Amino acid sequence: MLELYTWGTTNGRRPIIMMEEAGLPYKIIPVDIQNGANKTPHHLAISPLGKIPALVDTDGPGGQKVTLFESTAILLYLAEKSGKFYGSTPAKRADVQKWFIFNVANILPTFAIMRQHKELEEVAVKFLDVLETQLSRNDFLAGDYSIADMTPITRLVQFADHEWMKTRPNVARWINKVSTRPAVKKALEMKIG
């Protein structure tokens, strides 16, 4: 059984999207970060920095219990565990990996920080231009739908109606296409805690 310790944040929803998309059975254990539930000894034993999400797989490889924290590490683990959304060939896997890392290294931190720092708008627009070019050639970032698409959607869906999207129709189309997938929609609308 997969046990996801999470809260209703953008990071906290990413593993839900993956588990829903892959059809993996899971249980959500709400961790109220506003009331310090992420600082309890139990949670710190799973996630040393007290971050959410954290995942416990009671039936990991070889029947071993596996504990993970960081949403991106969880997505990689779930992609490998399920054999889905991680590229069906080595070449496709490399494509997924580069777009996954691009999102983790660029999109996620930029859009997170942007809420407080308007000067990063130029950088964010540059990243959106990179996505626009890639999505002009493919429906999804790595060709087929993958974890590379799941990673930024929880952050970018918040900007779907932003004026930037008016000049980036491929990004807007992609956000709409990914965010309306049943698993993504369920994760984005799910009440946690």
Protein Blocks (a to p, Z undefined) as FASTA:
>chain_A
ZZddddfdfklmmmmmmmmmnopacddddddfknopmmgfklmmmmmnopacddddfbbg
hhiacddehjklmmmmmmmmnopanbjafklmmmmmmmmmmmmmmmmmmmmmmmmmmklm
mmmmmmmmmmmmmmmmpmbfnopacfklmmmmmmmmmmmmgmklmmmmklmmmmmmmmmg
mklmmmmmpcgZZ
